[in-house]
Amino acid sequence: MKKEGAVRNEEIKELRQKAIDVSKKSSPNLNDLQRVVIDKNTTIYVKDGEDPVEARKKFIAKMQDRKYNIHYKNYDVGDD
């Protein structure tokens, strides 16, 4: 007869392994991407070779054009 704690431990191990397997399939390798800092709390990643200034501008424009018109006052958009 198995103890209930032992069964729970095996279940947790199985769920953890499933999560690892899913992350390996769907998570990008950040070493292949270029880091772009939007502000002190926001960082995005773009493909190597893309223009980081243009990516930053696109991200800010996308956030400011949202349906609910959310504007982020922390974004410094004057990097021309």
mmCIF file of the N, C-alpha and C atoms, coordinates in Angstrom:
data_MODEL
# 
_entry.id   MODEL 
# 
loop_
_atom_site.group_PDB 
_atom_site.id 
_atom_site.type_symbol 
_atom_site.label_atom_id 
_atom_site.label_alt_id 
_atom_site.label_comp_id 
_atom_site.label_asym_id 
_atom_site.label_entity_id 
_atom_site.label_seq_id 
_atom_site.pdbx_PDB_ins_code 
_atom_site.Cartn_x 
_atom_site.Cartn_y 
_atom_site.Cartn_z 
_atom_site.occupancy 
_atom_site.B_iso_or_equiv 
_atom_site.pdbx_formal_charge 
_atom_site.auth_seq_id 
_atom_site.auth_comp_id 
_atom_site.auth_asym_id 
_atom_site.auth_atom_id 
_atom_site.pdbx_PDB_model_num 
ATOM 1   N N  . MET A 1 1  ? 0.841  -1.190 0.000   1.00 0.00 ? 1  MET A N  1 
ATOM 2   C CA . MET A 1 1  ? 0.000  0.000  0.000   1.00 0.00 ? 1  MET A CA 1 
ATOM 3   C C  . MET A 1 1  ? 0.879  1.244  0.000   1.00 0.00 ? 1  MET A C  1 
ATOM 4   N N  . LYS A 1 2  ? 0.651  2.124  -0.987  1.00 0.00 ? 2  LYS A N  1 
ATOM 5   C CA . LYS A 1 2  ? 1.436  3.351  -1.087  1.00 0.00 ? 2  LYS A CA 1 
ATOM 6   C C  . LYS A 1 2  ? 0.865  4.423  -0.170  1.00 0.00 ? 2  LYS A C  1 
ATOM 7   N N  . LYS A 1 3  ? 1.753  5.258  0.274   1.00 0.00 ? 3  LYS A N  1 
ATOM 8   C CA . LYS A 1 3  ? 1.319  6.399  1.071   1.00 0.00 ? 3  LYS A CA 1 
ATOM 9   C C  . LYS A 1 3  ? 0.791  7.479  0.130   1.00 0.00 ? 3  LYS A C  1 
ATOM 10  N N  . GLU A 1 4  ? -0.157 8.250  0.611   1.00 0.00 ? 4  GLU A N  1 
ATOM 11  C CA . GLU A 1 4  ? -0.751 9.292  -0.220  1.00 0.00 ? 4  GLU A CA 1 
ATOM 12  C C  . GLU A 1 4  ? 0.280  10.347 -0.597  1.00 0.00 ? 4  GLU A C  1 
ATOM 13  N N  . GLY A 1 5  ? 1.187  10.691 0.297   1.00 0.00 ? 5  GLY A N  1 
ATOM 14  C CA . GLY A 1 5  ? 2.226  11.675 0.010   1.00 0.00 ? 5  GLY A CA 1 
ATOM 15  C C  . GLY A 1 5  ? 3.132  11.223 -1.114  1.00 0.00 ? 5  GLY A C  1 
ATOM 16  N N  . ALA A 1 6  ? 3.437  9.955  -1.172  1.00 0.00 ? 6  ALA A N  1 
ATOM 17  C CA . ALA A 1 6  ? 4.302  9.427  -2.224  1.00 0.00 ? 6  ALA A CA 1 
ATOM 18  C C  . ALA A 1 6  ? 3.616  9.536  -3.584  1.00 0.00 ? 6  ALA A C  1 
ATOM 19  N N  . VAL A 1 7  ? 2.322  9.282  -3.633  1.00 0.00 ? 7  VAL A N  1 
ATOM 20  C CA . VAL A 1 7  ? 1.562  9.390  -4.877  1.00 0.00 ? 7  VAL A CA 1 
ATOM 21  C C  . VAL A 1 7  ? 1.560  10.851 -5.328  1.00 0.00 ? 7  VAL A C  1 
ATOM 22  N N  . ARG A 1 8  ? 1.348  11.743 -4.406  1.00 0.00 ? 8  ARG A N  1 
ATOM 23  C CA . ARG A 1 8  ? 1.332  13.178 -4.731  1.00 0.00 ? 8  ARG A CA 1 
ATOM 24  C C  . ARG A 1 8  ? 2.696  13.613 -5.255  1.00 0.00 ? 8  ARG A C  1 
ATOM 25  N N  . ASN A 1 9  ? 3.758  13.107 -4.664  1.00 0.00 ? 9  ASN A N  1 
ATOM 26  C CA . ASN A 1 9  ? 5.106  13.460 -5.093  1.00 0.00 ? 9  ASN A CA 1 
ATOM 27  C C  . ASN A 1 9  ? 5.349  12.989 -6.529  1.00 0.00 ? 9  ASN A C  1 
ATOM 28  N N  . GLU A 1 10 ? 4.922  11.785 -6.857  1.00 0.00 ? 10 GLU A N  1 
ATOM 29  C CA . GLU A 1 10 ? 5.072  11.274 -8.224  1.00 0.00 ? 10 GLU A CA 1 
ATOM 30  C C  . GLU A 1 10 ? 4.255  12.106 -9.212  1.00 0.00 ? 10 GLU A C  1 
ATOM 31  N N  . GLU A 1 11 ? 3.067  12.520 -8.788  1.00 0.00 ? 11 GLU A N  1 
ATOM 32  C CA . GLU A 1 11 ? 2.213  13.348 -9.633  1.00 0.00 ? 11 GLU A CA 1 
ATOM 33  C C  . GLU A 1 11 ? 2.874  14.708 -9.900  1.00 0.00 ? 11 GLU A C  1 
ATOM 34  N N  . ILE A 1 12 ? 3.472  15.269 -8.881  1.00 0.00 ? 12 ILE A N  1 
ATOM 35  C CA . ILE A 1 12 ? 4.157  16.558 -9.027  1.00 0.00 ? 12 ILE A CA 1 
ATOM 36  C C  . ILE A 1 12 ? 5.342  16.413 -9.982  1.00 0.00 ? 12 ILE A C  1 
ATOM 37  N N  . LYS A 1 13 ? 6.105  15.342 -9.838  1.00 0.00 ? 13 LYS A N  1 
ATOM 38  C CA . LYS A 1 13 ? 7.237  15.108 -10.733 1.00 0.00 ? 13 LYS A CA 1 
ATOM 39  C C  . LYS A 1 13 ? 6.779  14.968 -12.178 1.00 0.00 ? 13 LYS A C  1 
ATOM 40  N N  . GLU A 1 14 ? 5.681  14.264 -12.381 1.00 0.00 ? 14 GLU A N  1 
ATOM 41  C CA . GLU A 1 14 ? 5.145  14.070 -13.732 1.00 0.00 ? 14 GLU A CA 1 
ATOM 42  C C  . GLU A 1 14 ? 4.686  15.396 -14.336 1.00 0.00 ? 14 GLU A C  1 
ATOM 43  N N  . LEU A 1 15 ? 3.979  16.213 -13.550 1.00 0.00 ? 15 LEU A N  1 
ATOM 44  C CA . LEU A 1 15 ? 3.510  17.510 -14.033 1.00 0.00 ? 15 LEU A CA 1 
ATOM 45  C C  . LEU A 1 15 ? 4.688  18.435 -14.349 1.00 0.00 ? 15 LEU A C  1 
ATOM 46  N N  . ARG A 1 16 ? 5.717  18.382 -13.518 1.00 0.00 ? 16 ARG A N  1 
ATOM 47  C CA . ARG A 1 16 ? 6.907  19.204 -13.753 1.00 0.00 ? 16 ARG A CA 1 
ATOM 48  C C  . ARG A 1 16 ? 7.594  18.793 -15.053 1.00 0.00 ? 16 ARG A C  1 
ATOM 49  N N  . GLN A 1 17 ? 7.696  17.509 -15.292 1.00 0.00 ? 17 GLN A N  1 
ATOM 50  C CA . GLN A 1 17 ? 8.329  17.034 -16.517 1.00 0.00 ? 17 GLN A CA 1 
ATOM 51  C C  . GLN A 1 17 ? 7.521  17.431 -17.749 1.00 0.00 ? 17 GLN A C  1 
ATOM 52  N N  . LYS A 1 18 ? 6.194  17.378 -17.644 1.00 0.00 ? 18 LYS A N  1 
ATOM 53  C CA . LYS A 1 18 ? 5.344  17.811 -18.757 1.00 0.00 ? 18 LYS A CA 1 
ATOM 54  C C  . LYS A 1 18 ? 5.557  19.291 -19.058 1.00 0.00 ? 18 LYS A C  1 
ATOM 55  N N  . ALA A 1 19 ? 5.677  20.106 -18.008 1.00 0.00 ? 19 ALA A N  1 
ATOM 56  C CA . ALA A 1 19 ? 5.905  21.543 -18.187 1.00 0.00 ? 19 ALA A CA 1 
ATOM 57  C C  . ALA A 1 19 ? 7.253  21.796 -18.859 1.00 0.00 ? 19 ALA A C  1 
ATOM 58  N N  . ILE A 1 20 ? 8.268  21.048 -18.474 1.00 0.00 ? 20 ILE A N  1 
ATOM 59  C CA . ILE A 1 20 ? 9.591  21.182 -19.092 1.00 0.00 ? 20 ILE A CA 1 
ATOM 60  C C  . ILE A 1 20 ? 9.532  20.807 -20.563 1.00 0.00 ? 20 ILE A C  1 
ATOM 61  N N  . ASP A 1 21 ? 8.827  19.724 -20.880 1.00 0.00 ? 21 ASP A N  1 
ATOM 62  C CA . ASP A 1 21 ? 8.703  19.279 -22.267 1.00 0.00 ? 21 ASP A CA 1 
ATOM 63  C C  . ASP A 1 21 ? 7.994  20.323 -23.128 1.00 0.00 ? 21 ASP A C  1 
ATOM 64  N N  . VAL A 1 22 ? 6.933  20.919 -22.599 1.00 0.00 ? 22 VAL A N  1 
ATOM 65  C CA . VAL A 1 22 ? 6.193  21.948 -23.338 1.00 0.00 ? 22 VAL A CA 1 
ATOM 66  C C  . VAL A 1 22 ? 7.075  23.170 -23.556 1.00 0.00 ? 22 VAL A C  1 
ATOM 67  N N  . SER A 1 23 ? 7.829  23.568 -22.536 1.00 0.00 ? 23 SER A N  1 
ATOM 68  C CA . SER A 1 23 ? 8.665  24.758 -22.681 1.00 0.00 ? 23 SER A CA 1 
ATOM 69  C C  . SER A 1 23 ? 9.768  24.542 -23.710 1.00 0.00 ? 23 SER A C  1 
ATOM 70  N N  . LYS A 1 24 ? 10.269 23.325 -23.821 1.00 0.00 ? 24 LYS A N  1 
ATOM 71  C CA . LYS A 1 24 ? 11.305 23.043 -24.811 1.00 0.00 ? 24 LYS A CA 1 
ATOM 72  C C  . LYS A 1 24 ? 10.752 23.146 -26.226 1.00 0.00 ? 24 LYS A C  1 
ATOM 73  N N  . LYS A 1 25 ? 9.472  22.816 -26.398 1.00 0.00 ? 25 LYS A N  1 
ATOM 74  C CA . LYS A 1 25 ? 8.849  22.869 -27.720 1.00 0.00 ? 25 LYS A CA 1 
ATOM 75  C C  . LYS A 1 25 ? 8.495  24.293 -28.133 1.00 0.00 ? 25 LYS A C  1 
ATOM 76  N N  . SER A 1 26 ? 8.025  25.108 -27.188 1.00 0.00 ? 26 SER A N  1 
ATOM 77  C CA . SER A 1 26 ? 7.437  26.384 -27.572 1.00 0.00 ? 26 SER A CA 1 
ATOM 78  C C  . SER A 1 26 ? 8.208  27.615 -27.132 1.00 0.00 ? 26 SER A C  1 
ATOM 79  N N  . SER A 1 27 ? 9.215  27.501 -26.301 1.00 0.00 ? 27 SER A N  1 
ATOM 80  C CA . SER A 1 27 ? 9.960  28.669 -25.848 1.00 0.00 ? 27 SER A CA 1 
ATOM 81  C C  . SER A 1 27 ? 11.115 28.968 -26.796 1.00 0.00 ? 27 SER A C  1 
ATOM 82  N N  . PRO A 1 28 ? 11.248 30.235 -27.199 1.00 0.00 ? 28 PRO A N  1 
ATOM 83  C CA . PRO A 1 28 ? 12.365 30.577 -28.076 1.00 0.00 ? 28 PRO A CA 1 
ATOM 84  C C  . PRO A 1 28 ? 13.681 30.598 -27.305 1.00 0.00 ? 28 PRO A C  1 
ATOM 85  N N  . ASN A 1 29 ? 14.769 30.393 -28.012 1.00 0.00 ? 29 ASN A N  1 
ATOM 86  C CA . ASN A 1 29 ? 16.088 30.489 -27.405 1.00 0.00 ? 29 ASN A CA 1 
ATOM 87  C C  . ASN A 1 29 ? 16.469 31.966 -27.380 1.00 0.00 ? 29 ASN A C  1 
ATOM 88  N N  . LEU A 1 30 ? 16.535 32.553 -26.195 1.00 0.00 ? 30 LEU A N  1 
ATOM 89  C CA . LEU A 1 30 ? 16.804 33.981 -26.080 1.00 0.00 ? 30 LEU A CA 1 
ATOM 90  C C  . LEU A 1 30 ? 18.219 34.341 -26.521 1.00 0.00 ? 30 LEU A C  1 
ATOM 91  N N  . ASN A 1 31 ? 19.101 33.354 -26.602 1.00 0.00 ? 31 ASN A N  1 
ATOM 92  C CA . ASN A 1 31 ? 20.452 33.626 -27.081 1.00 0.00 ? 31 ASN A CA 1 
ATOM 93  C C  . ASN A 1 31 ? 20.458 33.976 -28.566 1.00 0.00 ? 31 ASN A C  1 
ATOM 94  N N  . ASP A 1 32 ? 19.408 33.570 -29.284 1.00 0.00 ? 32 ASP A N  1 
ATOM 95  C CA . ASP A 1 32 ? 19.300 33.864 -30.716 1.00 0.00 ? 32 ASP A CA 1 
ATOM 96  C C  . ASP A 1 32 ? 18.583 35.184 -30.975 1.00 0.00 ? 32 ASP A C  1 
ATOM 97  N N  . LEU A 1 33 ? 18.151 35.861 -29.925 1.00 0.00 ? 33 LEU A N  1 
ATOM 98  C CA . LEU A 1 33 ? 17.389 37.098 -30.063 1.00 0.00 ? 33 LEU A CA 1 
ATOM 99  C C  . LEU A 1 33 ? 18.156 38.276 -29.482 1.00 0.00 ? 33 LEU A C  1 
ATOM 100 N N  . GLN A 1 34 ? 17.776 39.466 -29.916 1.00 0.00 ? 34 GLN A N  1 
ATOM 101 C CA . GLN A 1 34 ? 18.401 40.692 -29.453 1.00 0.00 ? 34 GLN A CA 1 
ATOM 102 C C  . GLN A 1 34 ? 17.490 41.346 -28.422 1.00 0.00 ? 34 GLN A C  1 
ATOM 103 N N  . ARG A 1 35 ? 18.056 41.771 -27.312 1.00 0.00 ? 35 ARG A N  1 
ATOM 104 C CA . ARG A 1 35 ? 17.298 42.375 -26.218 1.00 0.00 ? 35 ARG A CA 1 
ATOM 105 C C  . ARG A 1 35 ? 17.107 43.862 -26.490 1.00 0.00 ? 35 ARG A C  1 
ATOM 106 N N  . VAL A 1 36 ? 15.854 44.339 -26.339 1.00 0.00 ? 36 VAL A N  1 
ATOM 107 C CA . VAL A 1 36 ? 15.530 45.753 -26.519 1.00 0.00 ? 36 VAL A CA 1 
ATOM 108 C C  . VAL A 1 36 ? 14.829 46.240 -25.259 1.00 0.00 ? 36 VAL A C  1 
ATOM 109 N N  . VAL A 1 37 ? 15.420 47.214 -24.582 1.00 0.00 ? 37 VAL A N  1 
ATOM 110 C CA . VAL A 1 37 ? 14.848 47.747 -23.353 1.00 0.00 ? 37 VAL A CA 1 
ATOM 111 C C  . VAL A 1 37 ? 13.881 48.868 -23.716 1.00 0.00 ? 37 VAL A C  1 
ATOM 112 N N  . ILE A 1 38 ? 12.633 48.712 -23.274 1.00 0.00 ? 38 ILE A N  1 
ATOM 113 C CA . ILE A 1 38 ? 11.617 49.729 -23.524 1.00 0.00 ? 38 ILE A CA 1 
ATOM 114 C C  . ILE A 1 38 ? 11.654 50.769 -22.411 1.00 0.00 ? 38 ILE A C  1 
ATOM 115 N N  . ASP A 1 39 ? 11.584 50.329 -21.202 1.00 0.00 ? 39 ASP A N  1 
ATOM 116 C CA . ASP A 1 39 ? 11.778 51.174 -20.028 1.00 0.00 ? 39 ASP A CA 1 
ATOM 117 C C  . ASP A 1 39 ? 12.333 50.283 -18.923 1.00 0.00 ? 39 ASP A C  1 
ATOM 118 N N  . LYS A 1 40 ? 12.406 50.798 -17.705 1.00 0.00 ? 40 LYS A N  1 
ATOM 119 C CA . LYS A 1 40 ? 13.049 50.020 -16.637 1.00 0.00 ? 40 LYS A CA 1 
ATOM 120 C C  . LYS A 1 40 ? 12.282 48.752 -16.277 1.00 0.00 ? 40 LYS A C  1 
ATOM 121 N N  . ASN A 1 41 ? 11.022 48.667 -16.633 1.00 0.00 ? 41 ASN A N  1 
ATOM 122 C CA . ASN A 1 41 ? 10.205 47.493 -16.304 1.00 0.00 ? 41 ASN A CA 1 
ATOM 123 C C  . ASN A 1 41 ? 9.871  46.616 -17.507 1.00 0.00 ? 41 ASN A C  1 
ATOM 124 N N  . THR A 1 42 ? 10.186 47.064 -18.711 1.00 0.00 ? 42 THR A N  1 
ATOM 125 C CA . THR A 1 42 ? 9.755  46.354 -19.908 1.00 0.00 ? 42 THR A CA 1 
ATOM 126 C C  . THR A 1 42 ? 10.937 46.087 -20.840 1.00 0.00 ? 42 THR A C  1 
ATOM 127 N N  . THR A 1 43 ? 11.089 44.827 -21.206 1.00 0.00 ? 43 THR A N  1 
ATOM 128 C CA . THR A 1 43 ? 12.106 44.414 -22.164 1.00 0.00 ? 43 THR A CA 1 
ATOM 129 C C  . THR A 1 43 ? 11.452 43.502 -23.185 1.00 0.00 ? 43 THR A C  1 
ATOM 130 N N  . ILE A 1 44 ? 11.761 43.724 -24.458 1.00 0.00 ? 44 ILE A N  1 
ATOM 131 C CA . ILE A 1 44 ? 11.270 42.841 -25.508 1.00 0.00 ? 44 ILE A CA 1 
ATOM 132 C C  . ILE A 1 44 ? 12.471 42.228 -26.211 1.00 0.00 ? 44 ILE A C  1 
ATOM 133 N N  . TYR A 1 45 ? 12.215 41.176 -26.958 1.00 0.00 ? 45 TYR A N  1 
ATOM 134 C CA . TYR A 1 45 ? 13.268 40.511 -27.715 1.00 0.00 ? 45 TYR A CA 1 
ATOM 135 C C  . TYR A 1 45 ? 12.867 40.468 -29.177 1.00 0.00 ? 45 TYR A C  1 
ATOM 136 N N  . VAL A 1 46 ? 13.825 40.814 -30.044 1.00 0.00 ? 46 VAL A N  1 
ATOM 137 C CA . VAL A 1 46 ? 13.598 40.781 -31.487 1.00 0.00 ? 46 VAL A CA 1 
ATOM 138 C C  . VAL A 1 46 ? 14.675 39.921 -32.128 1.00 0.00 ? 46 VAL A C  1 
ATOM 139 N N  . LYS A 1 47 ? 14.433 39.533 -33.363 1.00 0.00 ? 47 LYS A N  1 
ATOM 140 C CA . LYS A 1 47 ? 15.413 38.721 -34.080 1.00 0.00 ? 47 LYS A CA 1 
ATOM 141 C C  . LYS A 1 47 ? 16.719 39.489 -34.237 1.00 0.00 ? 47 LYS A C  1 
ATOM 142 N N  . ASP A 1 48 ? 17.823 38.760 -34.209 1.00 0.00 ? 48 ASP A N  1 
ATOM 143 C CA . ASP A 1 48 ? 19.120 39.381 -34.470 1.00 0.00 ? 48 ASP A CA 1 
ATOM 144 C C  . ASP A 1 48 ? 19.105 40.019 -35.846 1.00 0.00 ? 48 ASP A C  1 
ATOM 145 N N  . GLY A 1 49 ? 19.647 41.205 -35.949 1.00 0.00 ? 49 GLY A N  1 
ATOM 146 C CA . GLY A 1 49 ? 19.698 41.901 -37.223 1.00 0.00 ? 49 GLY A CA 1 
ATOM 147 C C  . GLY A 1 49 ? 18.591 42.917 -37.418 1.00 0.00 ? 49 GLY A C  1 
ATOM 148 N N  . GLU A 1 50 ? 17.521 42.824 -36.629 1.00 0.00 ? 50 GLU A N  1 
ATOM 149 C CA . GLU A 1 50 ? 16.460 43.825 -36.727 1.00 0.00 ? 50 GLU A CA 1 
ATOM 150 C C  . GLU A 1 50 ? 16.900 45.096 -36.008 1.00 0.00 ? 50 GLU A C  1 
ATOM 151 N N  . ASP A 1 51 ? 16.348 46.214 -36.442 1.00 0.00 ? 51 ASP A N  1 
ATOM 152 C CA . ASP A 1 51 ? 16.701 47.505 -35.861 1.00 0.00 ? 51 ASP A CA 1 
ATOM 153 C C  . ASP A 1 51 ? 16.026 47.655 -34.496 1.00 0.00 ? 51 ASP A C  1 
ATOM 154 N N  . PRO A 1 52 ? 16.800 47.762 -33.398 1.00 0.00 ? 52 PRO A N  1 
ATOM 155 C CA . PRO A 1 52 ? 16.195 47.867 -32.068 1.00 0.00 ? 52 PRO A CA 1 
ATOM 156 C C  . PRO A 1 52 ? 15.409 49.166 -31.863 1.00 0.00 ? 52 PRO A C  1 
ATOM 157 N N  . VAL A 1 53 ? 15.853 50.253 -32.486 1.00 0.00 ? 53 VAL A N  1 
ATOM 158 C CA . VAL A 1 53 ? 15.138 51.531 -32.350 1.00 0.00 ? 53 VAL A CA 1 
ATOM 159 C C  . VAL A 1 53 ? 13.766 51.420 -33.002 1.00 0.00 ? 53 VAL A C  1 
ATOM 160 N N  . GLU A 1 54 ? 13.716 50.809 -34.187 1.00 0.00 ? 54 GLU A N  1 
ATOM 161 C CA . GLU A 1 54 ? 12.437 50.627 -34.890 1.00 0.00 ? 54 GLU A CA 1 
ATOM 162 C C  . GLU A 1 54 ? 11.518 49.684 -34.108 1.00 0.00 ? 54 GLU A C  1 
ATOM 163 N N  . ALA A 1 55 ? 12.080 48.619 -33.542 1.00 0.00 ? 55 ALA A N  1 
ATOM 164 C CA . ALA A 1 55 ? 11.280 47.675 -32.751 1.00 0.00 ? 55 ALA A CA 1 
ATOM 165 C C  . ALA A 1 55 ? 10.687 48.373 -31.534 1.00 0.00 ? 55 ALA A C  1 
ATOM 166 N N  . ARG A 1 56 ? 11.474 49.212 -30.911 1.00 0.00 ? 56 ARG A N  1 
ATOM 167 C CA . ARG A 1 56 ? 11.000 49.957 -29.736 1.00 0.00 ? 56 ARG A CA 1 
ATOM 168 C C  . ARG A 1 56 ? 9.861  50.897 -30.122 1.00 0.00 ? 56 ARG A C  1 
ATOM 169 N N  . LYS A 1 57 ? 10.029 51.603 -31.236 1.00 0.00 ? 57 LYS A N  1 
ATOM 170 C CA . LYS A 1 57 ? 8.973  52.515 -31.712 1.00 0.00 ? 57 LYS A CA 1 
ATOM 171 C C  . LYS A 1 57 ? 7.690  51.754 -32.020 1.00 0.00 ? 57 LYS A C  1 
ATOM 172 N N  . LYS A 1 58 ? 7.817  50.585 -32.690 1.00 0.00 ? 58 LYS A N  1 
ATOM 173 C CA . LYS A 1 58 ? 6.646  49.773 -33.017 1.00 0.00 ? 58 LYS A CA 1 
ATOM 174 C C  . LYS A 1 58 ? 5.931  49.302 -31.756 1.00 0.00 ? 58 LYS A C  1 
ATOM 175 N N  . PHE A 1 59 ? 6.705  48.869 -30.765 1.00 0.00 ? 59 PHE A N  1 
ATOM 176 C CA . PHE A 1 59 ? 6.105  48.386 -29.520 1.00 0.00 ? 59 PHE A CA 1 
ATOM 177 C C  . PHE A 1 59 ? 5.333  49.503 -28.826 1.00 0.00 ? 59 PHE A C  1 
ATOM 178 N N  . ILE A 1 60 ? 5.952  50.672 -28.718 1.00 0.00 ? 60 ILE A N  1 
ATOM 179 C CA . ILE A 1 60 ? 5.292  51.806 -28.053 1.00 0.00 ? 60 ILE A CA 1 
ATOM 180 C C  . ILE A 1 60 ? 4.036  52.211 -28.812 1.00 0.00 ? 60 ILE A C  1 
ATOM 181 N N  . ALA A 1 61 ? 4.107  52.264 -30.133 1.00 0.00 ? 61 ALA A N  1 
ATOM 182 C CA . ALA A 1 61 ? 2.928  52.618 -30.939 1.00 0.00 ? 61 ALA A CA 1 
ATOM 183 C C  . ALA A 1 61 ? 1.818  51.594 -30.748 1.00 0.00 ? 61 ALA A C  1 
ATOM 184 N N  . LYS A 1 62 ? 2.188  50.330 -30.707 1.00 0.00 ? 62 LYS A N  1 
ATOM 185 C CA . LYS A 1 62 ? 1.191  49.276 -30.511 1.00 0.00 ? 62 LYS A CA 1 
ATOM 186 C C  . LYS A 1 62 ? 0.501  49.411 -29.157 1.00 0.00 ? 62 LYS A C  1 
ATOM 187 N N  . MET A 1 63 ? 1.267  49.702 -28.114 1.00 0.00 ? 63 MET A N  1 
ATOM 188 C CA . MET A 1 63 ? 0.687  49.850 -26.785 1.00 0.00 ? 63 MET A CA 1 
ATOM 189 C C  . MET A 1 63 ? -0.205 51.081 -26.694 1.00 0.00 ? 63 MET A C  1 
ATOM 190 N N  . GLN A 1 64 ? 0.183  52.142 -27.395 1.00 0.00 ? 64 GLN A N  1 
ATOM 191 C CA . GLN A 1 64 ? -0.604 53.377 -27.327 1.00 0.00 ? 64 GLN A CA 1 
ATOM 192 C C  . GLN A 1 64 ? -1.841 53.337 -28.222 1.00 0.00 ? 64 GLN A C  1 
ATOM 193 N N  . ASP A 1 65 ? -1.888 52.433 -29.170 1.00 0.00 ? 65 ASP A N  1 
ATOM 194 C CA . ASP A 1 65 ? -3.044 52.308 -30.061 1.00 0.00 ? 65 ASP A CA 1 
ATOM 195 C C  . ASP A 1 65 ? -4.000 51.205 -29.634 1.00 0.00 ? 65 ASP A C  1 
ATOM 196 N N  . ARG A 1 66 ? -3.882 50.746 -28.418 1.00 0.00 ? 66 ARG A N  1 
ATOM 197 C CA . ARG A 1 66 ? -4.750 49.666 -27.943 1.00 0.00 ? 66 ARG A CA 1 
ATOM 198 C C  . ARG A 1 66 ? -6.206 50.112 -27.884 1.00 0.00 ? 66 ARG A C  1 
ATOM 199 N N  . LYS A 1 67 ? -7.076 49.154 -27.857 1.00 0.00 ? 67 LYS A N  1 
ATOM 200 C CA . LYS A 1 67 ? -8.514 49.405 -27.875 1.00 0.00 ? 67 LYS A CA 1 
ATOM 201 C C  . LYS A 1 67 ? -8.946 50.328 -26.732 1.00 0.00 ? 67 LYS A C  1 
ATOM 202 N N  . TYR A 1 68 ? -8.356 50.134 -25.575 1.00 0.00 ? 68 TYR A N  1 
ATOM 203 C CA . TYR A 1 68 ? -8.766 50.915 -24.401 1.00 0.00 ? 68 TYR A CA 1 
ATOM 204 C C  . TYR A 1 68 ? -7.927 52.165 -24.223 1.00 0.00 ? 68 TYR A C  1 
ATOM 205 N N  . ASN A 1 69 ? -7.114 52.494 -25.246 1.00 0.00 ? 69 ASN A N  1 
ATOM 206 C CA . ASN A 1 69 ? -6.343 53.723 -25.263 1.00 0.00 ? 69 ASN A CA 1 
ATOM 207 C C  . ASN A 1 69 ? -5.474 53.875 -24.011 1.00 0.00 ? 69 ASN A C  1 
ATOM 208 N N  . ILE A 1 70 ? -4.731 52.839 -23.714 1.00 0.00 ? 70 ILE A N  1 
ATOM 209 C CA . ILE A 1 70 ? -3.837 52.871 -22.556 1.00 0.00 ? 70 ILE A CA 1 
ATOM 210 C C  . ILE A 1 70 ? -2.543 53.548 -22.972 1.00 0.00 ? 70 ILE A C  1 
ATOM 211 N N  . HIS A 1 71 ? -2.173 54.593 -22.299 1.00 0.00 ? 71 HIS A N  1 
ATOM 212 C CA . HIS A 1 71 ? -0.925 55.279 -22.578 1.00 0.00 ? 71 HIS A CA 1 
ATOM 213 C C  . HIS A 1 71 ? 0.017  55.067 -21.409 1.00 0.00 ? 71 HIS A C  1 
ATOM 214 N N  . TYR A 1 72 ? 1.242  54.765 -21.723 1.00 0.00 ? 72 TYR A N  1 
ATOM 215 C CA . TYR A 1 72 ? 2.238  54.537 -20.696 1.00 0.00 ? 72 TYR A CA 1 
ATOM 216 C C  . TYR A 1 72 ? 3.125  55.757 -20.589 1.00 0.00 ? 72 TYR A C  1 
ATOM 217 N N  . LYS A 1 73 ? 2.974  56.486 -19.499 1.00 0.00 ? 73 LYS A N  1 
ATOM 218 C CA . LYS A 1 73 ? 3.736  57.721 -19.354 1.00 0.00 ? 73 LYS A CA 1 
ATOM 219 C C  . LYS A 1 73 ? 5.212  57.463 -19.077 1.00 0.00 ? 73 LYS A C  1 
ATOM 220 N N  . ASN A 1 74 ? 5.591  56.214 -18.754 1.00 0.00 ? 74 ASN A N  1 
ATOM 221 C CA . ASN A 1 74 ? 6.984  55.912 -18.467 1.00 0.00 ? 74 ASN A CA 1 
ATOM 222 C C  . ASN A 1 74 ? 7.825  55.769 -19.729 1.00 0.00 ? 74 ASN A C  1 
ATOM 223 N N  . TYR A 1 75 ? 7.189  55.626 -20.881 1.00 0.00 ? 75 TYR A N  1 
ATOM 224 C CA . TYR A 1 75 ? 7.945  55.434 -22.106 1.00 0.00 ? 75 TYR A CA 1 
ATOM 225 C C  . TYR A 1 75 ? 8.549  56.756 -22.562 1.00 0.00 ? 75 TYR A C  1 
ATOM 226 N N  . ASP A 1 76 ? 9.833  56.734 -22.777 1.00 0.00 ? 76 ASP A N  1 
ATOM 227 C CA . ASP A 1 76 ? 10.530 57.890 -23.324 1.00 0.00 ? 76 ASP A CA 1 
ATOM 228 C C  . ASP A 1 76 ? 10.604 57.664 -24.821 1.00 0.00 ? 76 ASP A C  1 
ATOM 229 N N  . VAL A 1 77 ? 9.747  58.331 -25.578 1.00 0.00 ? 77 VAL A N  1 
ATOM 230 C CA . VAL A 1 77 ? 9.672  58.089 -27.010 1.00 0.00 ? 77 VAL A CA 1 
ATOM 231 C C  . VAL A 1 77 ? 10.581 59.030 -27.794 1.00 0.00 ? 77 VAL A C  1 
ATOM 232 N N  . GLY A 1 78 ? 11.326 59.870 -27.143 1.00 0.00 ? 78 GLY A N  1 
ATOM 233 C CA . GLY A 1 78 ? 12.172 60.828 -27.835 1.00 0.00 ? 78 GLY A CA 1 
ATOM 234 C C  . GLY A 1 78 ? 13.586 60.342 -28.046 1.00 0.00 ? 78 GLY A C  1 
ATOM 235 N N  . ASP A 1 79 ? 13.761 59.222 -28.739 1.00 0.00 ? 79 ASP A N  1 
ATOM 236 C CA . ASP A 1 79 ? 15.117 58.713 -28.971 1.00 0.00 ? 79 ASP A CA 1 
ATOM 237 C C  . ASP A 1 79 ? 15.548 58.883 -30.428 1.00 0.00 ? 79 ASP A C  1 
ATOM 238 N N  . ASP A 1 80 ? 15.034 59.887 -31.112 1.00 0.00 ? 80 ASP A N  1 
ATOM 239 C CA . ASP A 1 80 ? 15.422 60.132 -32.518 1.00 0.00 ? 80 ASP A CA 1 
ATOM 240 C C  . ASP A 1 80 ? 16.818 60.704 -32.604 1.00 0.00 ? 80 ASP A C  1 
# 
